[in-house]
Amino acid sequence: GSLRVLDGPLDTFVYLREHATQRLMVALNFGAEAVSVPLPEPGRLVLSTADRASIDGRTLSLSANEGAIIECGA
């Protein structure tokens, strides 16, 4: 598989993990404020550390100090 770091807002770390046909994006917000993270393509929320993350089209909303895993293309 491969790992590619993606651009994200200040105080975030965002990367895409690909293996065979599966594409997972991990977004971590280390900041004290909520952020909006662009998705490389539409996806489905698989896991959130605070159960507050949400997806609207191609935008992921993360609360302060929250992380999420998105299945891209789902």
Predicted model as a PDB file, atoms N, CA, C, CB and O in Angstrom, pLDDT in the B-factor column:
MODEL        1                                                                  
ATOM      1  N   GLY A   1       0.826  -1.191   0.000  1.00 91.00           N  
ATOM      2  CA  GLY A   1       0.000   0.000   0.000  1.00 91.00           C  
ATOM      3  C   GLY A   1       0.868   1.252   0.000  1.00 91.00           C  
ATOM      4  O   GLY A   1       2.096   1.184   0.046  1.00 91.00           O  
ATOM      5  N   SER A   2       0.202   2.375  -0.053  1.00 96.00           N  
ATOM      6  CA  SER A   2       0.921   3.650  -0.059  1.00 96.00           C  
ATOM      7  C   SER A   2       0.299   4.618   0.928  1.00 96.00           C  
ATOM      8  CB  SER A   2       0.928   4.263  -1.463  1.00 96.00           C  
ATOM      9  O   SER A   2      -0.838   4.448   1.368  1.00 96.00           O  
ATOM     10  N   LEU A   3       1.073   5.636   1.263  1.00 96.00           N  
ATOM     11  CA  LEU A   3       0.632   6.690   2.165  1.00 96.00           C  
ATOM     12  C   LEU A   3       1.013   8.018   1.528  1.00 96.00           C  
ATOM     13  CB  LEU A   3       1.265   6.533   3.598  1.00 96.00           C  
ATOM     14  O   LEU A   3       2.155   8.217   1.112  1.00 96.00           O  
ATOM     15  N   ARG A   4       0.029   8.936   1.458  1.00 97.00           N  
ATOM     16  CA  ARG A   4       0.283  10.251   0.864  1.00 97.00           C  
ATOM     17  C   ARG A   4      -0.260  11.321   1.801  1.00 97.00           C  
ATOM     18  CB  ARG A   4      -0.368  10.369  -0.555  1.00 97.00           C  
ATOM     19  O   ARG A   4      -1.443  11.312   2.141  1.00 97.00           O  
ATOM     20  N   VAL A   5       0.603  12.239   2.216  1.00 98.00           N  
ATOM     21  CA  VAL A   5       0.190  13.352   3.072  1.00 98.00           C  
ATOM     22  C   VAL A   5      -0.554  14.369   2.210  1.00 98.00           C  
ATOM     23  CB  VAL A   5       1.425  14.013   3.784  1.00 98.00           C  
ATOM     24  O   VAL A   5      -0.101  14.736   1.126  1.00 98.00           O  
ATOM     25  N   LEU A   6      -1.721  14.822   2.719  1.00 97.00           N  
ATOM     26  CA  LEU A   6      -2.550  15.780   1.993  1.00 97.00           C  
ATOM     27  C   LEU A   6      -2.502  17.142   2.679  1.00 97.00           C  
ATOM     28  CB  LEU A   6      -4.007  15.276   1.896  1.00 97.00           C  
ATOM     29  O   LEU A   6      -2.205  17.240   3.870  1.00 97.00           O  
ATOM     30  N   ASP A   7      -2.797  18.186   1.918  1.00 95.00           N  
ATOM     31  CA  ASP A   7      -2.902  19.527   2.497  1.00 95.00           C  
ATOM     32  C   ASP A   7      -4.131  19.590   3.398  1.00 95.00           C  
ATOM     33  CB  ASP A   7      -2.981  20.614   1.383  1.00 95.00           C  
ATOM     34  O   ASP A   7      -5.178  19.026   3.080  1.00 95.00           O  
ATOM     35  N   GLY A   8      -3.990  20.277   4.516  1.00 96.00           N  
ATOM     36  CA  GLY A   8      -5.104  20.459   5.441  1.00 96.00           C  
ATOM     37  C   GLY A   8      -4.982  21.783   6.159  1.00 96.00           C  
ATOM     38  O   GLY A   8      -3.964  22.465   6.041  1.00 96.00           O  
ATOM     39  N   PRO A   9      -6.007  22.153   6.902  1.00 96.00           N  
ATOM     40  CA  PRO A   9      -5.976  23.408   7.650  1.00 96.00           C  
ATOM     41  C   PRO A   9      -4.862  23.420   8.704  1.00 96.00           C  
ATOM     42  CB  PRO A   9      -7.325  23.647   8.320  1.00 96.00           C  
ATOM     43  O   PRO A   9      -4.287  22.384   9.034  1.00 96.00           O  
ATOM     44  N   LEU A  10      -4.583  24.589   9.206  1.00 96.00           N  
ATOM     45  CA  LEU A  10      -3.616  24.762  10.290  1.00 96.00           C  
ATOM     46  C   LEU A  10      -3.965  23.845  11.454  1.00 96.00           C  
ATOM     47  CB  LEU A  10      -3.574  26.234  10.757  1.00 96.00           C  
ATOM     48  O   LEU A  10      -5.144  23.648  11.747  1.00 96.00           O  
ATOM     49  N   ASP A  11      -2.984  23.293  12.110  1.00 97.00           N  
ATOM     50  CA  ASP A  11      -3.140  22.412  13.277  1.00 97.00           C  
ATOM     51  C   ASP A  11      -3.775  21.062  12.953  1.00 97.00           C  
ATOM     52  CB  ASP A  11      -3.969  23.102  14.318  1.00 97.00           C  
ATOM     53  O   ASP A  11      -4.321  20.405  13.839  1.00 97.00           O  
ATOM     54  N   THR A  12      -3.706  20.642  11.674  1.00 98.00           N  
ATOM     55  CA  THR A  12      -4.217  19.320  11.316  1.00 98.00           C  
ATOM     56  C   THR A  12      -3.119  18.499  10.659  1.00 98.00           C  
ATOM     57  CB  THR A  12      -5.436  19.438  10.377  1.00 98.00           C  
ATOM     58  O   THR A  12      -2.135  19.038  10.152  1.00 98.00           O  
ATOM     59  N   PHE A  13      -3.306  17.193  10.680  1.00 98.00           N  
ATOM     60  CA  PHE A  13      -2.472  16.270   9.919  1.00 98.00           C  
ATOM     61  C   PHE A  13      -3.440  15.382   9.157  1.00 98.00           C  
ATOM     62  CB  PHE A  13      -1.490  15.427  10.852  1.00 98.00           C  
ATOM     63  O   PHE A  13      -4.272  14.708   9.763  1.00 98.00           O  
ATOM     64  N   VAL A  14      -3.340  15.374   7.834  1.00 98.00           N  
ATOM     65  CA  VAL A  14      -4.278  14.649   6.985  1.00 98.00           C  
ATOM     66  C   VAL A  14      -3.476  13.782   6.017  1.00 98.00           C  
ATOM     67  CB  VAL A  14      -5.225  15.634   6.213  1.00 98.00           C  
ATOM     68  O   VAL A  14      -2.546  14.261   5.368  1.00 98.00           O  
ATOM     69  N   TYR A  15      -3.841  12.503   5.925  1.00 98.00           N  
ATOM     70  CA  TYR A  15      -3.158  11.641   4.970  1.00 98.00           C  
ATOM     71  C   TYR A  15      -4.116  10.626   4.371  1.00 98.00           C  
ATOM     72  CB  TYR A  15      -1.987  10.928   5.636  1.00 98.00           C  
ATOM     73  O   TYR A  15      -5.170  10.326   4.933  1.00 98.00           O  
ATOM     74  N   LEU A  16      -3.718  10.102   3.207  1.00 97.00           N  
ATOM     75  CA  LEU A  16      -4.495   9.117   2.474  1.00 97.00           C  
ATOM     76  C   LEU A  16      -3.710   7.823   2.449  1.00 97.00           C  
ATOM     77  CB  LEU A  16      -4.822   9.605   1.033  1.00 97.00           C  
ATOM     78  O   LEU A  16      -2.539   7.804   2.070  1.00 97.00           O  
ATOM     79  N   ARG A  17      -4.350   6.751   2.849  1.00 97.00           N  
ATOM     80  CA  ARG A  17      -3.736   5.415   2.870  1.00 97.00           C  
ATOM     81  C   ARG A  17      -4.434   4.581   1.815  1.00 97.00           C  
ATOM     82  CB  ARG A  17      -3.841   4.737   4.293  1.00 97.00           C  
ATOM     83  O   ARG A  17      -5.653   4.416   1.856  1.00 97.00           O  
ATOM     84  N   GLU A  18      -3.664   4.050   0.863  1.00 96.00           N  
ATOM     85  CA  GLU A  18      -4.243   3.268  -0.220  1.00 96.00           C  
ATOM     86  C   GLU A  18      -3.631   1.875  -0.256  1.00 96.00           C  
ATOM     87  CB  GLU A  18      -4.040   3.976  -1.565  1.00 96.00           C  
ATOM     88  O   GLU A  18      -2.420   1.706  -0.106  1.00 96.00           O  
ATOM     89  N   HIS A  19      -4.499   0.872  -0.460  1.00 95.00           N  
ATOM     90  CA  HIS A  19      -4.042  -0.504  -0.616  1.00 95.00           C  
ATOM     91  C   HIS A  19      -5.060  -1.221  -1.496  1.00 95.00           C  
ATOM     92  CB  HIS A  19      -3.872  -1.225   0.777  1.00 95.00           C  
ATOM     93  O   HIS A  19      -6.247  -1.272  -1.176  1.00 95.00           O  
ATOM     94  N   ALA A  20      -4.584  -1.769  -2.600  1.00 93.00           N  
ATOM     95  CA  ALA A  20      -5.455  -2.443  -3.578  1.00 93.00           C  
ATOM     96  C   ALA A  20      -6.588  -1.491  -3.958  1.00 93.00           C  
ATOM     97  CB  ALA A  20      -6.029  -3.792  -3.000  1.00 93.00           C  
ATOM     98  O   ALA A  20      -6.333  -0.432  -4.532  1.00 93.00           O  
ATOM     99  N   THR A  21      -7.831  -1.850  -3.649  1.00 92.00           N  
ATOM    100  CA  THR A  21      -8.972  -0.999  -4.022  1.00 92.00           C  
ATOM    101  C   THR A  21      -9.475  -0.148  -2.860  1.00 92.00           C  
ATOM    102  CB  THR A  21     -10.109  -1.857  -4.545  1.00 92.00           C  
ATOM    103  O   THR A  21     -10.436   0.603  -3.030  1.00 92.00           O  
ATOM    104  N   GLN A  22      -8.857  -0.243  -1.694  1.00 94.00           N  
ATOM    105  CA  GLN A  22      -9.316   0.515  -0.526  1.00 94.00           C  
ATOM    106  C   GLN A  22      -8.529   1.811  -0.369  1.00 94.00           C  
ATOM    107  CB  GLN A  22      -9.191  -0.333   0.747  1.00 94.00           C  
ATOM    108  O   GLN A  22      -7.301   1.824  -0.458  1.00 94.00           O  
ATOM    109  N   ARG A  23      -9.269   2.916  -0.131  1.00 96.00           N  
ATOM    110  CA  ARG A  23      -8.662   4.237   0.087  1.00 96.00           C  
ATOM    111  C   ARG A  23      -9.248   4.809   1.374  1.00 96.00           C  
ATOM    112  CB  ARG A  23      -8.919   5.207  -1.139  1.00 96.00           C  
ATOM    113  O   ARG A  23     -10.450   5.060   1.455  1.00 96.00           O  
ATOM    114  N   LEU A  24      -8.401   5.015   2.374  1.00 97.00           N  
ATOM    115  CA  LEU A  24      -8.824   5.591   3.643  1.00 97.00           C  
ATOM    116  C   LEU A  24      -8.103   6.911   3.876  1.00 97.00           C  
ATOM    117  CB  LEU A  24      -8.555   4.614   4.806  1.00 97.00           C  
ATOM    118  O   LEU A  24      -6.887   7.003   3.706  1.00 97.00           O  
ATOM    119  N   MET A  25      -8.856   7.928   4.264  1.00 97.00           N  
ATOM    120  CA  MET A  25      -8.265   9.205   4.633  1.00 97.00           C  
ATOM    121  C   MET A  25      -8.356   9.341   6.148  1.00 97.00           C  
ATOM    122  CB  MET A  25      -8.978  10.397   3.910  1.00 97.00           C  
ATOM    123  O   MET A  25      -9.407   9.107   6.746  1.00 97.00           O  
ATOM    124  N   VAL A  26      -7.245   9.720   6.750  1.00 98.00           N  
ATOM    125  CA  VAL A  26      -7.202   9.968   8.193  1.00 98.00           C  
ATOM    126  C   VAL A  26      -6.984  11.462   8.383  1.00 98.00           C  
ATOM    127  CB  VAL A  26      -6.067   9.122   8.904  1.00 98.00           C  
ATOM    128  O   VAL A  26      -6.066  12.042   7.803  1.00 98.00           O  
ATOM    129  N   ALA A  27      -7.829  12.078   9.195  1.00 98.00           N  
ATOM    130  CA  ALA A  27      -7.722  13.513   9.469  1.00 98.00           C  
ATOM    131  C   ALA A  27      -7.671  13.708  10.976  1.00 98.00           C  
ATOM    132  CB  ALA A  27      -8.918  14.308   8.839  1.00 98.00           C  
ATOM    133  O   ALA A  27      -8.554  13.250  11.701  1.00 98.00           O  
ATOM    134  N   LEU A  28      -6.635  14.391  11.440  1.00 98.00           N  
ATOM    135  CA  LEU A  28      -6.434  14.637  12.863  1.00 98.00           C  
ATOM    136  C   LEU A  28      -6.389  16.141  13.101  1.00 98.00           C  
ATOM    137  CB  LEU A  28      -5.131  13.953  13.374  1.00 98.00           C  
ATOM    138  O   LEU A  28      -5.585  16.847  12.492  1.00 98.00           O  
ATOM    139  N   ASN A  29      -7.246  16.626  13.980  1.00 98.00           N  
ATOM    140  CA  ASN A  29      -7.267  18.042  14.331  1.00 98.00           C  
ATOM    141  C   ASN A  29      -6.632  18.194  15.708  1.00 98.00           C  
ATOM    142  CB  ASN A  29      -8.728  18.618  14.312  1.00 98.00           C  
ATOM    143  O   ASN A  29      -7.219  17.785  16.710  1.00 98.00           O  
ATOM    144  N   PHE A  30      -5.450  18.774  15.765  1.00 98.00           N  
ATOM    145  CA  PHE A  30      -4.744  18.980  17.023  1.00 98.00           C  
ATOM    146  C   PHE A  30      -5.053  20.340  17.640  1.00 98.00           C  
ATOM    147  CB  PHE A  30      -3.251  18.842  16.807  1.00 98.00           C  
ATOM    148  O   PHE A  30      -4.549  20.662  18.716  1.00 98.00           O  
ATOM    149  N   GLY A  31      -5.876  21.136  16.969  1.00 98.00           N  
ATOM    150  CA  GLY A  31      -6.171  22.492  17.413  1.00 98.00           C  
ATOM    151  C   GLY A  31      -7.329  22.574  18.400  1.00 98.00           C  
ATOM    152  O   GLY A  31      -8.053  21.604  18.625  1.00 98.00           O  
ATOM    153  N   ALA A  32      -7.479  23.748  18.975  1.00 97.00           N  
ATOM    154  CA  ALA A  32      -8.540  24.016  19.955  1.00 97.00           C  
ATOM    155  C   ALA A  32      -9.823  24.520  19.301  1.00 97.00           C  
ATOM    156  CB  ALA A  32      -8.060  25.032  20.976  1.00 97.00           C  
ATOM    157  O   ALA A  32     -10.804  24.795  19.992  1.00 97.00           O  
ATOM    158  N   GLU A  33      -9.823  24.645  17.966  1.00 97.00           N  
ATOM    159  CA  GLU A  33     -10.994  25.123  17.229  1.00 97.00           C  
ATOM    160  C   GLU A  33     -11.441  24.074  16.211  1.00 97.00           C  
ATOM    161  CB  GLU A  33     -10.683  26.463  16.521  1.00 97.00           C  
ATOM    162  O   GLU A  33     -10.634  23.270  15.745  1.00 97.00           O  
ATOM    163  N   ALA A  34     -12.733  24.088  15.870  1.00 97.00           N  
ATOM    164  CA  ALA A  34     -13.261  23.211  14.827  1.00 97.00           C  
ATOM    165  C   ALA A  34     -12.673  23.614  13.480  1.00 97.00           C  
ATOM    166  CB  ALA A  34     -14.811  23.266  14.786  1.00 97.00           C  
ATOM    167  O   ALA A  34     -12.345  24.781  13.267  1.00 97.00           O  
ATOM    168  N   VAL A  35     -12.541  22.646  12.569  1.00 97.00           N  
ATOM    169  CA  VAL A  35     -11.996  22.913  11.234  1.00 97.00           C  
ATOM    170  C   VAL A  35     -12.817  22.173  10.176  1.00 97.00           C  
ATOM    171  CB  VAL A  35     -10.503  22.491  11.155  1.00 97.00           C  
ATOM    172  O   VAL A  35     -13.522  21.209  10.473  1.00 97.00           O  
ATOM    173  N   SER A  36     -12.706  22.647   8.940  1.00 97.00           N  
ATOM    174  CA  SER A  36     -13.282  21.972   7.778  1.00 97.00           C  
ATOM    175  C   SER A  36     -12.131  21.464   6.932  1.00 97.00           C  
ATOM    176  CB  SER A  36     -14.221  22.926   6.953  1.00 97.00           C  
ATOM    177  O   SER A  36     -11.219  22.218   6.594  1.00 97.00           O  
ATOM    178  N   VAL A  37     -12.174  20.185   6.591  1.00 97.00           N  
ATOM    179  CA  VAL A  37     -11.109  19.545   5.827  1.00 97.00           C  
ATOM    180  C   VAL A  37     -11.683  19.094   4.483  1.00 97.00           C  
ATOM    181  CB  VAL A  37     -10.495  18.335   6.613  1.00 97.00           C  
ATOM    182  O   VAL A  37     -12.668  18.356   4.456  1.00 97.00           O  
ATOM    183  N   PRO A  38     -11.079  19.528   3.357  1.00 95.00           N  
ATOM    184  CA  PRO A  38     -11.574  19.073   2.055  1.00 95.00           C  
ATOM    185  C   PRO A  38     -11.258  17.594   1.840  1.00 95.00           C  
ATOM    186  CB  PRO A  38     -10.961  19.915   0.920  1.00 95.00           C  
ATOM    187  O   PRO A  38     -10.170  17.127   2.178  1.00 95.00           O  
ATOM    188  N   LEU A  39     -12.218  16.866   1.277  1.00 95.00           N  
ATOM    189  CA  LEU A  39     -12.023  15.460   0.953  1.00 95.00           C  
ATOM    190  C   LEU A  39     -11.559  15.337  -0.492  1.00 95.00           C  
ATOM    191  CB  LEU A  39     -13.324  14.651   1.185  1.00 95.00           C  
ATOM    192  O   LEU A  39     -12.018  16.100  -1.343  1.00 95.00           O  
ATOM    193  N   PRO A  40     -10.656  14.394  -0.798  1.00 92.00           N  
ATOM    194  CA  PRO A  40     -10.203  14.225  -2.174  1.00 92.00           C  
ATOM    195  C   PRO A  40     -11.329  13.729  -3.087  1.00 92.00           C  
ATOM    196  CB  PRO A  40      -9.029  13.252  -2.220  1.00 92.00           C  
ATOM    197  O   PRO A  40     -11.287  13.936  -4.300  1.00 92.00           O  
ATOM    198  N   GLU A  41     -12.328  13.077  -2.502  1.00 93.00           N  
ATOM    199  CA  GLU A  41     -13.507  12.586  -3.213  1.00 93.00           C  
ATOM    200  C   GLU A  41     -14.578  12.297  -2.156  1.00 93.00           C  
ATOM    201  CB  GLU A  41     -13.175  11.294  -4.081  1.00 93.00           C  
ATOM    202  O   GLU A  41     -14.257  12.208  -0.971  1.00 93.00           O  
ATOM    203  N   PRO A  42     -15.839  12.149  -2.560  1.00 93.00           N  
ATOM    204  CA  PRO A  42     -16.866  11.831  -1.563  1.00 93.00           C  
ATOM    205  C   PRO A  42     -16.510  10.553  -0.804  1.00 93.00           C  
ATOM    206  CB  PRO A  42     -18.244  11.680  -2.237  1.00 93.00           C  
ATOM    207  O   PRO A  42     -15.854   9.663  -1.346  1.00 93.00           O  
ATOM    208  N   GLY A  43     -16.943  10.472   0.437  1.00 94.00           N  
ATOM    209  CA  GLY A  43     -16.625   9.307   1.244  1.00 94.00           C  
ATOM    210  C   GLY A  43     -17.614   9.081   2.361  1.00 94.00           C  
ATOM    211  O   GLY A  43     -18.592   9.812   2.520  1.00 94.00           O  
ATOM    212  N   ARG A  44     -17.330   8.040   3.136  1.00 94.00           N  
ATOM    213  CA  ARG A  44     -18.191   7.624   4.245  1.00 94.00           C  
ATOM    214  C   ARG A  44     -17.382   7.667   5.535  1.00 94.00           C  
ATOM    215  CB  ARG A  44     -18.777   6.195   4.004  1.00 94.00           C  
ATOM    216  O   ARG A  44     -16.256   7.172   5.585  1.00 94.00           O  
ATOM    217  N   LEU A  45     -17.956   8.259   6.574  1.00 95.00           N  
ATOM    218  CA  LEU A  45     -17.306   8.322   7.879  1.00 95.00           C  
ATOM    219  C   LEU A  45     -17.269   6.929   8.487  1.00 95.00           C  
ATOM    220  CB  LEU A  45     -18.040   9.313   8.821  1.00 95.00           C  
ATOM    221  O   LEU A  45     -18.309   6.302   8.689  1.00 95.00           O  
ATOM    222  N   VAL A  46     -16.066   6.448   8.777  1.00 96.00           N  
ATOM    223  CA  VAL A  46     -15.885   5.112   9.357  1.00 96.00           C  
ATOM    224  C   VAL A  46     -15.739   5.202  10.872  1.00 96.00           C  
ATOM    225  CB  VAL A  46     -14.652   4.414   8.745  1.00 96.00           C  
ATOM    226  O   VAL A  46     -16.310   4.393  11.602  1.00 96.00           O  
ATOM    227  N   LEU A  47     -14.971   6.189  11.346  1.00 96.00           N  
ATOM    228  CA  LEU A  47     -14.679   6.293  12.770  1.00 96.00           C  
ATOM    229  C   LEU A  47     -14.385   7.743  13.128  1.00 96.00           C  
ATOM    230  CB  LEU A  47     -13.491   5.386  13.157  1.00 96.00           C  
ATOM    231  O   LEU A  47     -13.744   8.470  12.369  1.00 96.00           O  
ATOM    232  N   SER A  48     -14.864   8.146  14.294  1.00 96.00           N  
ATOM    233  CA  SER A  48     -14.561   9.472  14.828  1.00 96.00           C  
ATOM    234  C   SER A  48     -14.183   9.309  16.290  1.00 96.00           C  
ATOM    235  CB  SER A  48     -15.773  10.454  14.661  1.00 96.00           C  
ATOM    236  O   SER A  48     -14.815   8.540  17.013  1.00 96.00           O  
ATOM    237  N   THR A  49     -13.161  10.026  16.729  1.00 96.00           N  
ATOM    238  CA  THR A  49     -12.726   9.902  18.121  1.00 96.00           C  
ATOM    239  C   THR A  49     -13.677  10.595  19.086  1.00 96.00           C  
ATOM    240  CB  THR A  49     -11.333  10.473  18.283  1.00 96.00           C  
ATOM    241  O   THR A  49     -13.660  10.299  20.281  1.00 96.00           O  
ATOM    242  N   ALA A  50     -14.502  11.507  18.597  1.00 93.00           N  
ATOM    243  CA  ALA A  50     -15.410  12.244  19.475  1.00 93.00           C  
ATOM    244  C   ALA A  50     -16.869  12.113  19.045  1.00 93.00           C  
ATOM    245  CB  ALA A  50     -15.020  13.708  19.509  1.00 93.00           C  
ATOM    246  O   ALA A  50     -17.750  12.716  19.659  1.00 93.00           O  
ATOM    247  N   ASP A  51     -17.135  11.329  17.993  1.00 88.00           N  
ATOM    248  CA  ASP A  51     -18.492  11.142  17.468  1.00 88.00           C  
ATOM    249  C   ASP A  51     -19.190  12.439  17.110  1.00 88.00           C  
ATOM    250  CB  ASP A  51     -19.322  10.404  18.466  1.00 88.00           C  
ATOM    251  O   ASP A  51     -20.415  12.532  17.195  1.00 88.00           O  
ATOM    252  N   ARG A  52     -18.408  13.456  16.702  1.00 88.00           N  
ATOM    253  CA  ARG A  52     -19.006  14.721  16.283  1.00 88.00           C  
ATOM    254  C   ARG A  52     -18.672  15.059  14.843  1.00 88.00           C  
ATOM    255  CB  ARG A  52     -18.548  15.841  17.187  1.00 88.00           C  
ATOM    256  O   ARG A  52     -19.227  16.011  14.295  1.00 88.00           O  
ATOM    257  N   ALA A  53     -17.784  14.310  14.218  1.00 91.00           N  
ATOM    258  CA  ALA A  53     -17.391  14.586  12.833  1.00 91.00           C  
ATOM    259  C   ALA A  53     -18.591  14.390  11.912  1.00 91.00           C  
ATOM    260  CB  ALA A  53     -16.211  13.669  12.396  1.00 91.00           C  
ATOM    261  O   ALA A  53     -19.461  13.556  12.165  1.00 91.00           O  
ATOM    262  N   SER A  54     -18.619  15.173  10.844  1.00 93.00           N  
ATOM    263  CA  SER A  54     -19.689  15.026   9.864  1.00 93.00           C  
ATOM    264  C   SER A  54     -19.137  15.344   8.476  1.00 93.00           C  
ATOM    265  CB  SER A  54     -20.896  15.953  10.209  1.00 93.00           C  
ATOM    266  O   SER A  54     -18.146  16.060   8.330  1.00 93.00           O  
ATOM    267  N   ILE A  55     -19.806  14.792   7.462  1.00 95.00           N  
ATOM    268  CA  ILE A  55     -19.416  15.020   6.076  1.00 95.00           C  
ATOM    269  C   ILE A  55     -20.578  15.692   5.358  1.00 95.00           C  
ATOM    270  CB  ILE A  55     -19.014  13.683   5.370  1.00 95.00           C  
ATOM    271  O   ILE A  55     -21.731  15.272   5.464  1.00 95.00           O  
ATOM    272  N   ASP A  56     -20.241  16.747   4.624  1.00 93.00           N  
ATOM    273  CA  ASP A  56     -21.215  17.433   3.777  1.00 93.00           C  
ATOM    274  C   ASP A  56     -20.586  17.533   2.391  1.00 93.00           C  
ATOM    275  CB  ASP A  56     -21.604  18.866   4.353  1.00 93.00           C  
ATOM    276  O   ASP A  56     -19.735  18.388   2.146  1.00 93.00           O  
ATOM    277  N   GLY A  57     -21.010  16.656   1.493  1.00 90.00           N  
ATOM    278  CA  GLY A  57     -20.416  16.636   0.151  1.00 90.00           C  
ATOM    279  C   GLY A  57     -18.972  16.193   0.191  1.00 90.00           C  
ATOM    280  O   GLY A  57     -18.674  15.035   0.483  1.00 90.00           O  
ATOM    281  N   ARG A  58     -18.068  17.128  -0.107  1.00 93.00           N  
ATOM    282  CA  ARG A  58     -16.636  16.810  -0.089  1.00 93.00           C  
ATOM    283  C   ARG A  58     -15.918  17.582   1.003  1.00 93.00           C  
ATOM    284  CB  ARG A  58     -16.001  17.117  -1.446  1.00 93.00           C  
ATOM    285  O   ARG A  58     -14.746  17.929   0.859  1.00 93.00           O  
ATOM    286  N   THR A  59     -16.623  17.850   2.099  1.00 95.00           N  
ATOM    287  CA  THR A  59     -16.028  18.559   3.232  1.00 95.00           C  
ATOM    288  C   THR A  59     -16.283  17.786   4.522  1.00 95.00           C  
ATOM    289  CB  THR A  59     -16.595  19.996   3.341  1.00 95.00           C  
ATOM    290  O   THR A  59     -17.416  17.414   4.829  1.00 95.00           O  
ATOM    291  N   LEU A  60     -15.205  17.553   5.269  1.00 96.00           N  
ATOM    292  CA  LEU A  60     -15.275  16.906   6.573  1.00 96.00           C  
ATOM    293  C   LEU A  60     -15.186  17.982   7.641  1.00 96.00           C  
ATOM    294  CB  LEU A  60     -14.144  15.847   6.748  1.00 96.00           C  
ATOM    295  O   LEU A  60     -14.281  18.815   7.606  1.00 96.00           O  
ATOM    296  N   SER A  61     -16.114  17.975   8.589  1.00 96.00           N  
ATOM    297  CA  SER A  61     -16.071  18.900   9.716  1.00 96.00           C  
ATOM    298  C   SER A  61     -15.579  18.155  10.941  1.00 96.00           C  
ATOM    299  CB  SER A  61     -17.464  19.536   9.978  1.00 96.00           C  
ATOM    300  O   SER A  61     -16.135  17.126  11.324  1.00 96.00           O  
ATOM    301  N   LEU A  62     -14.520  18.692  11.557  1.00 97.00           N  
ATOM    302  CA  LEU A  62     -13.940  18.091  12.757  1.00 97.00           C  
ATOM    303  C   LEU A  62     -14.005  19.080  13.908  1.00 97.00           C  
ATOM    304  CB  LEU A  62     -12.480  17.651  12.505  1.00 97.00           C  
ATOM    305  O   LEU A  62     -13.732  20.267  13.729  1.00 97.00           O  
ATOM    306  N   SER A  63     -14.367  18.596  15.089  1.00 97.00           N  
ATOM    307  CA  SER A  63     -14.329  19.414  16.294  1.00 97.00           C  
ATOM    308  C   SER A  63     -12.888  19.560  16.767  1.00 97.00           C  
ATOM    309  CB  SER A  63     -15.209  18.797  17.407  1.00 97.00           C  
ATOM    310  O   SER A  63     -11.987  18.909  16.238  1.00 97.00           O  
ATOM    311  N   ALA A  64     -12.677  20.398  17.742  1.00 97.00           N  
ATOM    312  CA  ALA A  64     -11.353  20.555  18.347  1.00 97.00           C  
ATOM    313  C   ALA A  64     -10.861  19.208  18.861  1.00 97.00           C  
ATOM    314  CB  ALA A  64     -11.388  21.596  19.497  1.00 97.00           C  
ATOM    315  O   ALA A  64     -11.630  18.446  19.447  1.00 97.00           O  
ATOM    316  N   ASN A  65      -9.600  18.918  18.646  1.00 97.00           N  
ATOM    317  CA  ASN A  65      -8.949  17.706  19.151  1.00 97.00           C  
ATOM    318  C   ASN A  65      -9.648  16.417  18.736  1.00 97.00           C  
ATOM    319  CB  ASN A  65      -8.873  17.762  20.643  1.00 97.00           C  
ATOM    320  O   ASN A  65      -9.688  15.454  19.502  1.00 97.00           O  
ATOM    321  N   GLU A  66     -10.191  16.400  17.539  1.00 97.00           N  
ATOM    322  CA  GLU A  66     -10.908  15.222  17.039  1.00 97.00           C  
ATOM    323  C   GLU A  66     -10.153  14.620  15.867  1.00 97.00           C  
ATOM    324  CB  GLU A  66     -12.352  15.589  16.620  1.00 97.00           C  
ATOM    325  O   GLU A  66      -9.472  15.325  15.122  1.00 97.00           O  
ATOM    326  N   GLY A  67     -10.281  13.317  15.713  1.00 97.00           N  
ATOM    327  CA  GLY A  67      -9.726  12.613  14.576  1.00 97.00           C  
ATOM    328  C   GLY A  67     -10.808  11.791  13.909  1.00 97.00           C  
ATOM    329  O   GLY A  67     -11.788  11.410  14.550  1.00 97.00           O  
ATOM    330  N   ALA A  68     -10.637  11.512  12.616  1.00 97.00           N  
ATOM    331  CA  ALA A  68     -11.635  10.728  11.891  1.00 97.00           C  
ATOM    332  C   ALA A  68     -10.970   9.919  10.790  1.00 97.00           C  
ATOM    333  CB  ALA A  68     -12.722  11.640  11.300  1.00 97.00           C  
ATOM    334  O   ALA A  68      -9.918  10.285  10.267  1.00 97.00           O  
ATOM    335  N   ILE A  69     -11.615   8.806  10.454  1.00 97.00           N  
ATOM    336  CA  ILE A  69     -11.216   7.976   9.330  1.00 97.00           C  
ATOM    337  C   ILE A  69     -12.371   7.959   8.337  1.00 97.00           C  
ATOM    338  CB  ILE A  69     -10.834   6.525   9.792  1.00 97.00           C  
ATOM    339  O   ILE A  69     -13.517   7.693   8.699  1.00 97.00           O  
ATOM    340  N   ILE A  70     -12.049   8.249   7.074  1.00 97.00           N  
ATOM    341  CA  ILE A  70     -13.030   8.314   6.009  1.00 97.00           C  
ATOM    342  C   ILE A  70     -12.695   7.272   4.952  1.00 97.00           C  
ATOM    343  CB  ILE A  70     -13.083   9.726   5.392  1.00 97.00           C  
ATOM    344  O   ILE A  70     -11.549   7.180   4.514  1.00 97.00           O  
ATOM    345  N   GLU A  71     -13.687   6.488   4.541  1.00 96.00           N  
ATOM    346  CA  GLU A  71     -13.499   5.568   3.421  1.00 96.00           C  
ATOM    347  C   GLU A  71     -13.851   6.328   2.149  1.00 96.00           C  
ATOM    348  CB  GLU A  71     -14.380   4.266   3.579  1.00 96.00           C  
ATOM    349  O   GLU A  71     -15.017   6.648   1.917  1.00 96.00           O  
ATOM    350  N   CYS A  72     -12.857   6.614   1.333  1.00 94.00           N  
ATOM    351  CA  CYS A  72     -13.059   7.402   0.124  1.00 94.00           C  
ATOM    352  C   CYS A  72     -13.705   6.559  -0.969  1.00 94.00           C  
ATOM    353  CB  CYS A  72     -11.728   7.979  -0.367  1.00 94.00           C  
ATOM    354  O   CYS A  72     -13.408   5.374  -1.117  1.00 94.00           O  
ATOM    355  N   GLY A  73     -14.586   7.189  -1.726  1.00 87.00           N  
ATOM    356  CA  GLY A  73     -15.260   6.511  -2.815  1.00 87.00           C  
ATOM    357  C   GLY A  73     -16.416   5.653  -2.373  1.00 87.00           C  
ATOM    358  O   GLY A  73     -16.995   4.936  -3.188  1.00 87.00           O  
ATOM    359  N   ALA A  74     -16.769   5.705  -1.109  1.00 71.00           N  
ATOM    360  CA  ALA A  74     -17.874   4.871  -0.599  1.00 71.00           C  
ATOM    361  C   ALA A  74     -19.186   5.607  -0.655  1.00 71.00           C  
ATOM    362  CB  ALA A  74     -17.601   4.425   0.832  1.00 71.00           C  
ATOM    363  O   ALA A  74     -20.218   5.060  -0.268  1.00 71.00           O  
TER     364      ALA A  74                                                      
ENDMDL                                                                          
END                                                                             
